[in-house]
Amino acid sequence: MQNSDQSPHSGPHAAGSRSSVKTVVVPAAGMGTRFLPATKTVPKELLPVVDTPGIELIAEEAAQLGAQRLAVVTAPGKGEVMEHFGDFEQLRSTLVARGKEEQAQKVARAASIIAAEAVVQDEPLGLGHAVGCAESLLDDDEDAVAVMLPDDLVLPTGVMEKMAEVRATLGGSVLCAFEVSPEEVFNYGVFDVREVDGDSGLDAAEVKRVVGMVEKPEPADAPSNFVATGRYLLDRKIFDALRRIEPGKGGELQLTDAIELMISEGHPVHVVVHNGKRHDLGNPGGYIPANVDFGLRHEKYGPALYKAIKQIVADYESEHPEVR
């Protein structure tokens, strides 16, 4: 999105990462119904944040973690997402011949970030099922797998590295959490948490032990105001747990249910409370602010966009004085 290799929110480059995570699973088999009619022909994951598709931003984050493989879970007939990671030799050659070197580099960039491999989910049977489909890609020596939901941009990037550090200290599985106001918890999966051992050396405000999860509770029933977002670092035992849970509503296998099963059997699960922000690319209401946020920070488009937004807001307020 910028001339550099990093987004305006990104942290250290992947070369500095020492994470042992090899594989990042990216569930991308959804139909994108909330973006219709745009997603009739364009997969939701390829909709651009300014000029970079969301799936490429996820690939950047996976590479920053030090991962070697992006396991993209797609649906039958949804091959466009994987095509984005192709080499586009003819297009690049044409751009170079016309002196458009910068554009040629942008075209080539996705293929150079990380090795992307497709996994086909034949039926839409839930997030847990999608994650389970990727098990066959893992090498025998991989004892953990990361999952990044492409709908979620977690900013600034780098939370997965913190999660890897927590796993190295405490073992088990580690998830990402945000703290929201009590009135907002009904929109999320909410963690039931306890304090970590004081001898762990970890920041008790940032790391919590998970003893359970509640899906979209009423505020009065919520065990905390720490909520789940789309970043998971899961012990390889997750695949065995996924095979042992029962389908829920709609016949879907839920990743949360498998994590709950592991907790009930004594598997350690912790969260890293991320002090940042999140954009939800999964619906227009979150996608539009993401474009504004990234656009304002773009060195080429930011200054003009800032002036345009100020004028748009001023015009809107003059037309709708009641919103002031």
C-alpha positions in Angstrom: 0.0 0.0 0.0 3.0 2.3 0.3 6.2 2.4 -1.6 7.9 0.6 1.3 7.3 -3.1 2.0 5.3 -2.3 5.2 1.8 -1.1 5.8 1.5 2.1 7.8 0.7 0.1 10.9 3.2 -2.7 10.6 5.9 -3.6 13.0 9.4 -5.3 12.4 10.0 -7.0 9.2 9.9 -10.8 9.0 13.6 -11.0 8.8 13.8 -10.2 12.5 11.3 -12.8 13.6 12.4 -15.9 15.4 8.9 -17.6 15.7 8.8 -21.3 15.3 5.4 -21.1 13.5 5.7 -22.5 10.0 2.1 -22.6 8.8 -0.6 -19.9 9.0 -4.2 -21.1 8.1 -6.4 -18.5 6.4 -10.0 -19.5 6.1 -11.2 -17.9 2.8 -14.1 -20.1 1.7 -16.9 -17.8 2.6 -19.4 -16.4 0.0 -19.1 -12.8 1.0 -22.8 -12.3 1.2 -22.6 -9.1 3.1 -20.8 -7.5 0.2 -23.2 -8.5 -2.6 -23.4 -7.6 -5.4 -19.7 -6.8 -5.5 -18.8 -10.4 -4.5 -20.7 -12.1 -7.3 -17.5 -12.1 -9.3 -14.8 -10.8 -6.9 -14.0 -12.8 -3.7 -14.3 -10.7 -0.6 -10.6 -11.4 0.3 -9.5 -9.6 -2.9 -11.4 -6.4 -2.2 -8.7 -3.8 -1.8 -7.8 -1.8 1.3 -6.7 1.3 -0.7 -4.8 -0.7 -3.4 -3.9 -3.9 -1.6 -6.3 -6.9 -1.2 -7.0 -7.9 2.3 -5.6 -11.4 1.7 -2.2 -9.8 0.8 -2.2 -7.8 4.1 -2.7 -11.1 5.9 0.1 -12.7 3.9 2.4 -9.8 5.0 1.4 -10.4 8.7 2.1 -14.1 8.3 5.6 -13.4 6.8 6.3 -10.9 9.6 5.6 -13.8 12.0 8.3 -15.8 10.2 5.9 -18.4 8.8 6.8 -20.2 5.6 3.4 -21.4 4.4 0.1 -19.7 3.9 -2.6 -22.4 3.9 -5.5 -20.7 2.2 -8.8 -22.6 2.7 -11.0 -22.0 -0.3 -14.3 -23.2 -1.7 -14.8 -25.2 -4.9 -14.8 -22.8 -7.8 -13.2 -20.0 -5.8 -9.7 -20.0 -7.3 -9.3 -16.3 -7.8 -7.8 -15.9 -4.3 -4.9 -18.3 -5.2 -4.5 -16.7 -8.6 -3.6 -13.5 -6.8 -0.4 -15.2 -5.6 0.7 -16.2 -9.2 3.6 -14.6 -11.0 1.7 -12.7 -13.8 4.8 -12.8 -16.0 3.1 -11.3 -19.0 1.5 -8.5 -17.1 4.8 -7.7 -15.4 6.7 -7.8 -18.7 4.3 -5.4 -20.3 4.5 -3.0 -17.4 8.3 -3.1 -17.4 8.4 -2.5 -21.2 6.2 0.6 -20.6 8.5 1.9 -17.9 6.1 1.2 -15.1 8.6 -0.5 -12.8 6.8 0.4 -9.6 3.5 -1.1 -10.8 5.4 -4.3 -11.9 6.9 -4.6 -8.4 3.4 -4.4 -6.9 2.1 -7.1 -9.3 5.0 -9.4 -8.3 4.9 -8.7 -4.6 2.2 -11.2 -3.4 4.1 -14.2 -4.9 7.3 -13.1 -3.1 5.8 -12.6 0.4 5.2 -16.2 1.4 4.4 -19.6 -0.2 0.7 -19.9 -0.6 -1.0 -23.3 -0.9 -4.7 -24.0 -1.4 -6.8 -26.3 0.6 -10.4 -26.9 -0.7 -13.2 -27.0 1.8 -15.8 -28.9 -0.1 -18.7 -27.8 2.1 -19.3 -24.8 4.3 -19.2 -26.6 7.6 -17.9 -24.0 9.9 -14.6 -22.4 10.9 -13.5 -25.4 12.9 -14.0 -27.6 9.8 -12.1 -25.1 7.7 -9.1 -25.2 10.1 -9.2 -29.0 10.2 -9.0 -29.2 6.4 -5.5 -27.7 6.6 -4.0 -30.4 8.8 -2.7 -32.4 5.9 -0.4 -29.6 4.9 1.5 -29.5 8.2 4.9 -31.1 8.4 5.5 -33.8 11.0 7.6 -31.5 13.1 5.1 -28.7 13.5 3.6 -28.7 17.0 1.6 -25.6 16.5 -0.4 -23.8 13.8 -1.5 -20.2 13.5 -4.9 -19.1 12.3 -5.6 -15.6 10.9 -9.1 -14.6 9.8 -8.8 -12.4 6.7 -11.8 -10.4 7.9 -9.8 -9.0 10.8 -7.0 -6.5 10.5 -5.4 -6.3 13.9 -3.3 -3.1 14.2 -0.5 -2.5 14.8 0.7 -5.8 13.5 2.9 -7.9 15.7 0.4 -9.4 18.1 1.2 -12.9 16.7 4.8 -12.5 17.7 3.7 -11.7 21.3 1.4 -14.7 21.2 4.4 -16.9 20.2 6.4 -15.6 23.1 3.6 -16.4 25.5 3.3 -20.0 24.1 7.1 -20.4 24.5 6.8 -19.5 28.2 3.5 -21.1 29.2 2.9 -23.7 26.5 -0.6 -24.6 25.2 -2.6 -22.3 22.9 -2.7 -18.6 22.8 -5.5 -16.3 21.4 -5.8 -12.6 20.8 -8.2 -10.5 22.9 -9.4 -7.0 22.8 -10.9 -5.1 25.8 -14.3 -3.5 24.9 -16.9 -1.6 26.9 -19.3 -3.8 28.9 -22.1 -2.6 26.6 -20.4 -4.1 23.5 -19.8 -7.6 24.7 -23.0 -9.0 23.1 -21.3 -8.7 19.7 -18.5 -11.0 20.5 -17.2 -14.3 21.9 -16.2 -13.3 25.5 -13.3 -14.9 27.5 -13.7 -16.1 31.1 -10.2 -15.3 32.4 -8.0 -15.5 35.5 -4.7 -13.9 36.3 -1.5 -15.6 35.2 1.0 -17.0 37.7 3.0 -14.1 39.1 6.2 -16.1 38.7 5.7 -16.3 34.9 7.5 -13.0 34.2 4.7 -12.0 31.9 2.7 -8.7 32.2 -0.5 -9.6 34.1 -2.3 -6.8 32.4 -1.5 -8.1 28.9 -1.6 -11.9 29.4 -4.6 -13.7 31.0 -5.4 -17.4 31.5 -8.6 -18.6 29.9 -10.9 -20.9 31.7 -13.9 -20.7 29.3 -15.6 -18.7 26.6 -19.2 -17.4 26.2 -20.6 -16.6 22.7 -22.3 -13.2 22.5 -23.6 -13.0 26.1 -25.9 -10.3 27.4 -23.8 -7.7 29.2 -25.0 -8.8 32.6 -24.0 -12.4 31.9 -20.6 -11.7 30.4 -17.7 -13.2 32.4 -15.4 -10.3 31.4 -15.1 -7.6 28.7 -12.2 -9.3 27.0 -13.4 -10.5 23.6 -12.0 -12.7 20.8 -10.7 -11.5 17.5 -9.3 -13.4 14.5 -5.8 -14.4 15.7 -5.1 -17.8 17.1 -1.9 -19.7 17.9 -3.1 -23.3 18.5 -1.3 -26.4 19.7 -1.4 -29.2 17.2 -3.8 -31.0 19.5 -6.5 -28.7 18.1 -6.9 -31.2 15.2 -7.7 -34.1 17.5 -10.2 -31.9 19.4 -11.9 -30.9 16.2 -12.4 -34.6 15.3 -14.1 -35.1 18.7 -16.6 -32.2 18.9 -20.2 -32.4 17.7 -21.6 -30.1 15.0 -23.5 -27.2 16.3 -26.1 -24.9 14.7 -26.4 -25.5 10.9 -24.3 -28.6 11.2 -21.1 -26.5 11.6 -18.0 -27.4 13.6 -17.0 -24.5 15.7 -13.4 -23.7 16.5 -14.5 -22.3 19.8 -16.0 -25.6 20.8 -12.8 -27.4 20.1 -10.9 -24.9 22.2 -13.4 -25.3 25.0 -12.9 -29.1 24.9 -9.2 -28.7 25.2 -9.6 -26.3 28.2 -11.9 -28.8 29.9 -9.2 -31.5 29.5 -6.6 -29.3 31.1 -4.9 -27.9 28.1 -3.5 -24.4 28.9 -5.1 -21.6 26.9 -4.1 -17.9 27.4 -4.9 -14.6 25.7 -2.8 -11.7 24.8 -4.8 -8.5 25.3 -3.9 -6.4 22.3 -3.5 -2.6 22.9 -4.4 -1.4 19.5 -7.3 -1.5 17.1 -9.2 -3.8 14.8 -10.8 -3.3 11.4 -13.5 -5.7 10.3 -13.2 -6.2 6.6 -16.1 -8.7 6.6 -18.8 -6.1 6.2 -19.1 -2.7 4.5 -19.5 -0.9 7.9 -16.0 -2.0 8.9 -14.4 -2.1 5.4 -15.1 1.6 4.7 -13.3 2.9 7.9 -10.4 0.6 7.2 -9.9 2.2 3.8 -10.2 5.7 5.4 -7.7 4.7 8.1 -5.1 3.2 5.7 -5.8 5.9 3.0 -5.1 8.8 5.4 -1.7 7.2 6.2 -0.8 6.6 2.6 2.0 8.9 1.6 0.6 9.4 -1.9 -3.1 9.6 -1.2 -3.2 10.7 2.4 -2.9 14.5 2.2 -5.6 14.9 -0.5 -7.8 12.4 1.2 -7.6 14.3 4.4 -8.8 17.5 2.7 -11.5 15.6 0.9 -12.8 14.0 4.1 -12.9 17.3 5.9 -15.0 18.8 3.1 -17.3 15.7 3.0 -17.9 15.9 6.7 -18.5 19.7 6.6 -21.0 19.3 3.7 -22.7 16.5 5.6 -23.0 18.5 8.8 -24.5 21.4 6.9 -27.1 19.1 5.4 -27.7 17.3 8.7 -27.3 19.9 11.6 -28.9 17.4 14.0 -25.7 15.3 14.0 -23.5 18.0 15.4 
